[in-house]
């Protein structure tokens, strides 16, 4: 897994086996832990725009959504 922080941006290049670790680093960078303390409900709106396979890159990979849900639950 490779990651780059540049100001307000965080880019992670990871393979499938590294998704959990990459998502954790991303969510920590975004400060989700502190933001989650002050909310009662969360709405997740993934960028699912069509019935295409996620590998074409035009939609949010379901594995990312799954990791976000796991992170929030913890």
C-alpha positions as protocol buffer text, in pm:
chain_id: "A"
residue {
  index: 1
  type: UNK
  ca { x: 0 y: 0 z: 0 }
}
residue {
  index: 2
  type: UNK
  ca { x: 127 y: 345 z: -89 }
}
residue {
  index: 3
  type: UNK
  ca { x: -19 y: 669 z: 43 }
}
residue {
  index: 4
  type: UNK
  ca { x: 49 y: 1036 z: -18 }
}
residue {
  index: 5
  type: UNK
  ca { x: -73 y: 1331 z: 189 }
}
residue {
  index: 6
  type: UNK
  ca { x: -76 y: 1664 z: 8 }
}
residue {
  index: 7
  type: UNK
  ca { x: -248 y: 1940 z: 203 }
}
residue {
  index: 8
  type: UNK
  ca { x: -617 y: 1852 z: 228 }
}
residue {
  index: 9
  type: UNK
  ca { x: -581 y: 1554 z: -5 }
}
residue {
  index: 10
  type: UNK
  ca { x: -496 y: 1194 z: 75 }
}
residue {
  index: 11
  type: UNK
  ca { x: -435 y: 939 z: -199 }
}
residue {
  index: 12
  type: UNK
  ca { x: -398 y: 568 z: -131 }
}
residue {
  index: 13
  type: UNK
  ca { x: -302 y: 302 z: -383 }
}
residue {
  index: 14
  type: UNK
  ca { x: -386 y: -41 z: -248 }
}
residue {
  index: 15
  type: UNK
  ca { x: -476 y: -385 z: -372 }
}
residue {
  index: 16
  type: UNK
  ca { x: -783 y: -577 z: -258 }
}
residue {
  index: 17
  type: UNK
  ca { x: -608 y: -736 z: 40 }
}
residue {
  index: 18
  type: UNK
  ca { x: -512 y: -389 z: 169 }
}
residue {
  index: 19
  type: UNK
  ca { x: -855 y: -222 z: 143 }
}
residue {
  index: 20
  type: UNK
  ca { x: -933 y: -237 z: 516 }
}
residue {
  index: 21
  type: UNK
  ca { x: -601 y: -78 z: 610 }
}
residue {
  index: 22
  type: UNK
  ca { x: -626 y: 184 z: 334 }
}
residue {
  index: 23
  type: UNK
  ca { x: -980 y: 280 z: 435 }
}
residue {
  index: 24
  type: UNK
  ca { x: -880 y: 308 z: 801 }
}
residue {
  index: 25
  type: UNK
  ca { x: -600 y: 549 z: 710 }
}
residue {
  index: 26
  type: UNK
  ca { x: -833 y: 750 z: 487 }
}
residue {
  index: 27
  type: UNK
  ca { x: -1109 y: 776 z: 749 }
}
residue {
  index: 28
  type: UNK
  ca { x: -857 y: 878 z: 1015 }
}
residue {
  index: 29
  type: UNK
  ca { x: -714 y: 1143 z: 779 }
}
residue {
  index: 30
  type: UNK
  ca { x: -1065 y: 1279 z: 726 }
}
residue {
  index: 31
  type: UNK
  ca { x: -1120 y: 1297 z: 1103 }
}
residue {
  index: 32
  type: UNK
  ca { x: -1424 y: 1069 z: 1099 }
}
residue {
  index: 33
  type: UNK
  ca { x: -1368 y: 946 z: 1456 }
}
residue {
  index: 34
  type: UNK
  ca { x: -1416 y: 1294 z: 1603 }
}
residue {
  index: 35
  type: UNK
  ca { x: -1703 y: 1377 z: 1369 }
}
residue {
  index: 36
  type: UNK
  ca { x: -1889 y: 1056 z: 1454 }
}
residue {
  index: 37
  type: UNK
  ca { x: -1896 y: 1143 z: 1826 }
}
residue {
  index: 38
  type: UNK
  ca { x: -2137 y: 1430 z: 1770 }
}
residue {
  index: 39
  type: UNK
  ca { x: -2401 y: 1264 z: 1549 }
}
residue {
  index: 40
  type: UNK
  ca { x: -2699 y: 1041 z: 1621 }
}
residue {
  index: 41
  type: UNK
  ca { x: -2770 y: 918 z: 1268 }
}
residue {
  index: 42
  type: UNK
  ca { x: -2559 y: 868 z: 959 }
}
residue {
  index: 43
  type: UNK
  ca { x: -2670 y: 859 z: 597 }
}
residue {
  index: 44
  type: UNK
  ca { x: -2429 y: 699 z: 352 }
}
residue {
  index: 45
  type: UNK
  ca { x: -2484 y: 800 z: -8 }
}
residue {
  index: 46
  type: UNK
  ca { x: -2239 y: 610 z: -227 }
}
residue {
  index: 47
  type: UNK
  ca { x: -2188 y: 728 z: -580 }
}
residue {
  index: 48
  type: UNK
  ca { x: -2377 y: 438 z: -736 }
}
residue {
  index: 49
  type: UNK
  ca { x: -2477 y: 585 z: -1070 }
}
residue {
  index: 50
  type: UNK
  ca { x: -2550 y: 284 z: -1289 }
}
residue {
  index: 51
  type: UNK
  ca { x: -2566 y: -92 z: -1303 }
}
residue {
  index: 52
  type: UNK
  ca { x: -2210 y: -113 z: -1437 }
}
residue {
  index: 53
  type: UNK
  ca { x: -1946 y: -327 z: -1274 }
}
residue {
  index: 54
  type: UNK
  ca { x: -1746 y: -130 z: -1017 }
}
residue {
  index: 55
  type: UNK
  ca { x: -1421 y: -205 z: -1204 }
}
residue {
  index: 56
  type: UNK
  ca { x: -1503 y: 57 z: -1469 }
}
residue {
  index: 57
  type: UNK
  ca { x: -1439 y: 322 z: -1206 }
}
residue {
  index: 58
  type: UNK
  ca { x: -1761 y: 520 z: -1244 }
}
residue {
  index: 59
  type: UNK
  ca { x: -1917 y: 401 z: -918 }
}
residue {
  index: 60
  type: UNK
  ca { x: -1807 y: 355 z: -558 }
}
residue {
  index: 61
  type: UNK
  ca { x: -1653 y: 15 z: -500 }
}
residue {
  index: 62
  type: UNK
  ca { x: -1886 y: -180 z: -267 }
}
residue {
  index: 63
  type: UNK
  ca { x: -1581 y: -288 z: -63 }
}
residue {
  index: 64
  type: UNK
  ca { x: -1519 y: 77 z: 29 }
}
residue {
  index: 65
  type: UNK
  ca { x: -1880 y: 120 z: 142 }
}
residue {
  index: 66
  type: UNK
  ca { x: -1850 y: -201 z: 346 }
}
residue {
  index: 67
  type: UNK
  ca { x: -1534 y: -76 z: 518 }
}
residue {
  index: 68
  type: UNK
  ca { x: -1698 y: 261 z: 592 }
}
residue {
  index: 69
  type: UNK
  ca { x: -1990 y: 82 z: 760 }
}
residue {
  index: 70
  type: UNK
  ca { x: -1749 y: -136 z: 962 }
}
residue {
  index: 71
  type: UNK
  ca { x: -1552 y: 172 z: 1069 }
}
residue {
  index: 72
  type: UNK
  ca { x: -1868 y: 354 z: 1180 }
}
residue {
  index: 73
  type: UNK
  ca { x: -1995 y: 53 z: 1375 }
}
residue {
  index: 74
  type: UNK
  ca { x: -1668 y: 28 z: 1571 }
}
